[in-house]
Structures are given as structure tokens and as C-alpha cells.
Amino acid sequence: MEWNPQVGIPLIVFGAVVLVLIYLFGRPRKPGQGERRATRAGGEGERIEPTFGDAGSTDAATQGELDVSWNDETEAATPARSSVGARPEGKIERIVTLFIAARPGTPLAGTDIVVAAEKAGLEFGDMGIFHRLVLGRKADGPVFSMANMVKPGHFDMSRLDDVRSPGVTLFMTLPGPLPALDAWEMLLPTAQRLAELLDAQVLDEGRNALGRQRIAHIRDELRAWDRQQERNRIRPGR
């Protein structure tokens, strides 16, 4: 089969984005992150939050500078290739990320993750991960995708009984097949449904509990992003 750069290059880029997301957000917290330091008087101190940078607005150019080597003890099996959810050619300008995190001491079973994904309307496909597609427009690529929080991020469907994961990562790349705000309005309820089915919790890109204020802020950001895209399309001379 001949190499087709118009198909192969976008797949390689999309695969690199998935690996970068798992590297950034799937790795363990640094010692002390998420804990509270005691004050000298013995009282409760300031909470130390995880620091992962501004993952909600990751630029595609920056991703090429990141180290995506895993150094895993065991080599994971490569998932079967599928065209379902393959992202069409195009520059990735922004990535929006949410996490579905298991509760402490109760990792998620692989079979439970797959059942929950299917109930939430996700479809297994390209890169060995799950995708939410636009009905009747699958060729337009995924609205958003779901990867395993454990490196390298894909799901080996032949070994699901052995899978125990601290959670999954939901991410959408922009521009996509839908306006950013419309895509978010599909992503958020899917994340909440998955959390309900898995008895887990929804976290934002900084691994903090996703509250109303943060949801409103994300909506405002994506609404502004859509407006900017619209202005770019109608700008004279373009």
C-alpha cells in the first residue's frame, strides 16, 4: 500500500497530540501536590494544587517541543488501526481537556470504562481510543475523544479484564466539526454521565473539581473563540 501523505501526516500529528495529553495529565502528581501544609501554629495551611500549565489552551506548535517518551517498564500492545474518529488534516489551535478520576483506592476496571463509554454515546476507533462523532458526518472527525489516563493512553480491547485505571481523559481539539461552544455542550454532559456511571468525579484541566464558576469561564472562553473564528472568516481579503 502506497504512503499517502495527505492521510498519513494528519494521523501522525493527531497521535502525537494524544500522547502529549497522556504525558501531561496522566503522570502522577509531584510529592506534596494536592495536600495542605500545616502552619507553624499547627493549623491548616494553604492547599498545594497540581501545576500542569494552561492545558486548556495548548498550542499545537508548543506540543512539538515536549518530551513524549514514556520509559514504561512494559511495552503495551499496539491497538488495531481504525478509521473511526480519525481527525482530518488541519492545524490544531487549541485543546480543551477534562478528566474523569476514580475515587481514592477504587481504580476503574477496563470493562466498566468500555460499558460506560458506550452508554455515553462514544465509539471505539482510531488510535485505540473512544470518540464522539457527529451523526451522519463521521468523516468530519471527532467532536471530542476519550483516552485512558494510563500511558500510552489507548485501550487494548483484548485485555480489558486486566485493566485498572485511575481515570480517563476527555479532550477536544479545535477547530473541529462543530463550533467550539456547541462541542463543549456535548463534552460536558458526557463527562458528567461518565462520572455518574463510574462513580467517579469530573476534574478540570488542572485536576481540580469542576465547579460552576469554572464551567462558566470555559463557556465564555469558547464563545469568544467562536466569535474570533467567525471574524477571521468574514475578514476582507480572506
C-alpha positions in Angstrom: 0.0 0.0 0.0 1.5 3.4 -1.1 2.2 6.1 1.5 -0.4 8.9 1.3 0.9 12.0 3.0 -2.5 13.7 3.0 -3.8 10.9 5.2 -0.7 9.7 7.0 0.7 13.1 8.2 -2.6 14.2 10.0 -2.8 10.8 11.7 0.7 11.1 13.0 0.0 14.6 14.3 -3.2 13.5 16.0 -1.4 10.6 17.5 1.3 12.9 18.9 -1.4 15.1 20.5 -2.9 12.1 22.2 0.4 11.0 23.6 1.2 14.5 24.8 -2.1 14.7 26.6 -1.5 11.5 28.4 2.1 12.5 29.3 0.9 15.9 30.7 -2.1 14.7 32.6 -1.7 11.0 33.1 1.5 11.2 35.1 1.4 11.0 38.9 1.3 14.2 41.0 4.5 15.6 42.3 5.1 15.0 46.1 3.1 17.4 48.1 0.7 18.5 45.3 -2.9 18.4 46.3 -2.0 18.4 50.0 -2.3 21.0 52.7 0.7 22.3 54.6 0.4 22.9 58.3 1.1 26.4 59.6 3.6 26.9 62.4 0.7 27.2 64.9 -0.4 23.8 63.8 -3.4 25.0 61.9 -4.4 24.1 58.3 -2.2 25.8 55.7 -2.6 26.6 52.1 -3.5 23.9 49.6 -0.8 23.0 47.1 -2.5 22.4 43.8 -1.0 20.4 40.9 0.8 22.5 38.4 0.5 21.4 34.8 0.4 24.7 32.9 -2.5 26.0 30.8 -3.6 22.8 29.3 -6.9 24.3 28.2 -5.2 26.4 25.6 -2.3 24.2 24.5 -0.8 25.5 21.2 0.0 22.9 18.6 3.4 24.5 18.0 4.3 24.1 21.6 3.4 20.4 21.6 6.3 19.6 19.3 8.8 20.8 22.0 7.5 18.5 24.7 9.2 15.2 25.6 6.7 12.3 25.0 9.0 9.4 25.9 7.4 7.1 28.5 10.1 4.8 29.7 7.5 2.3 30.7 8.6 -1.0 32.3 6.4 -3.0 29.9 5.7 -2.4 26.3 1.9 -2.0 25.6 0.4 -3.8 22.7 -0.4 -1.6 19.7 -4.2 -1.2 19.1 -5.7 -2.2 15.8 -6.0 0.7 13.5 -9.4 2.1 12.6 -10.6 5.0 10.5 -13.4 5.7 13.0 -12.7 9.0 14.7 -9.7 9.8 12.5 -9.0 13.6 12.5 -9.0 15.3 9.1 -6.0 17.3 8.0 -5.8 20.7 9.7 -3.9 22.7 12.3 -4.8 22.2 15.9 -5.1 25.6 17.5 -6.5 24.6 20.9 -7.2 21.6 23.2 -9.9 21.5 25.9 -9.5 18.8 28.5 -11.5 17.2 31.3 -10.7 14.3 33.5 -12.9 11.5 34.9 -11.0 10.5 38.0 -11.6 7.4 40.1 -12.1 7.9 43.8 -9.1 7.2 46.1 -8.5 3.5 46.4 -11.0 2.5 43.8 -9.4 2.3 40.3 -11.7 1.9 37.3 -12.0 -1.5 35.7 -11.4 -1.7 31.9 -14.7 -3.4 31.3 -16.6 -0.8 33.3 -14.9 2.0 31.3 -16.0 0.5 28.0 -19.6 -0.1 29.1 -19.8 3.5 30.4 -18.3 4.9 27.2 -20.8 3.1 25.0 -23.7 4.2 27.3 -22.5 7.8 27.0 -22.6 7.6 23.2 -18.8 7.1 22.5 -17.5 4.9 19.7 -14.2 3.0 19.8 -12.0 3.7 16.8 -8.9 5.5 15.6 -5.7 5.4 17.9 -7.4 2.7 20.0 -9.5 5.3 21.9 -13.1 6.4 22.0 -14.7 9.2 20.1 -17.9 11.3 20.0 -18.9 11.8 16.3 -21.5 13.9 14.6 -24.3 11.8 13.4 -24.2 11.4 9.7 -20.8 13.2 9.5 -18.3 10.8 10.8 -15.8 11.8 8.1 -15.6 15.2 9.7 -13.7 13.7 12.6 -14.4 13.6 16.3 -16.2 16.3 18.3 -14.1 15.0 21.2 -12.2 11.9 22.2 -11.6 9.8 25.4 -8.2 8.2 26.2 -7.0 6.1 29.1 -5.2 8.2 31.8 -2.6 5.4 32.0 0.2 5.7 29.4 0.2 5.1 26.5 -3.4 6.1 26.5 -5.1 3.6 24.3 -7.4 0.7 25.3 -6.4 -2.8 24.4 -9.8 -4.4 23.9 -8.3 -7.9 24.1 -7.0 -7.4 27.7 -9.8 -5.3 29.3 -10.1 -7.7 32.3 -6.6 -6.8 33.3 -7.1 -3.0 33.1 -7.2 -0.9 36.2 -7.0 2.8 35.7 -7.1 5.9 37.8 -9.3 7.5 35.2 -9.8 8.7 31.7 -9.1 11.9 29.8 -11.7 13.6 27.6 -10.3 16.1 25.1 -11.5 18.1 22.1 -9.2 19.7 19.6 -10.2 23.0 17.9 -11.2 23.7 15.3 -13.4 20.7 15.0 -16.6 19.6 13.2 -18.8 21.8 15.3 -18.4 25.3 16.8 -16.4 25.2 20.0 -19.3 26.1 22.3 -21.6 23.5 20.7 -18.8 20.9 21.1 -18.4 21.9 24.8 -22.2 21.5 25.3 -21.7 17.9 24.2 -18.5 17.3 26.1 -19.7 18.4 29.5 -22.8 16.3 29.8 -20.9 13.3 28.5 -18.2 13.8 31.2 -20.9 14.1 33.9 -22.6 11.0 32.6 -19.4 9.0 32.6 -18.7 10.2 36.2 -22.1 9.1 37.3 -21.8 5.6 35.6 -18.3 5.0 37.0 -18.9 6.6 40.5 -16.0 9.0 39.7 -15.6 12.7 39.7 -15.1 15.3 36.9 -12.0 17.4 37.1 -10.8 20.4 35.1 -7.5 20.7 33.2 -5.8 21.5 36.5 -7.2 18.4 38.2 -9.5 20.5 40.4 -13.1 19.7 40.9 -15.1 21.1 38.0 -17.4 23.7 39.6 -20.0 26.1 38.2 -17.6 29.1 38.1 -15.0 27.1 36.0 -17.8 25.8 33.7 -19.0 29.4 33.1 -15.4 30.6 32.5 -14.8 27.8 29.9 -18.1 28.7 28.1 -17.1 32.4 28.0 -13.7 31.4 26.5 -15.1 29.2 23.9 -17.8 31.7 23.0 -15.1 34.3 22.4 -13.1 31.7 20.4 -16.1 31.1 18.1 -16.5 34.8 17.6 -12.9 35.2 16.7 -13.2 32.4 14.2 -16.2 34.0 12.6 -14.4 37.3 12.3 -11.5 35.6 10.6 -13.9 34.0 8.1 -15.5 37.3 7.1 -12.4 39.5 7.2 -11.9 41.3 3.9 -9.4 39.8 1.6 -9.6 36.3 3.1 
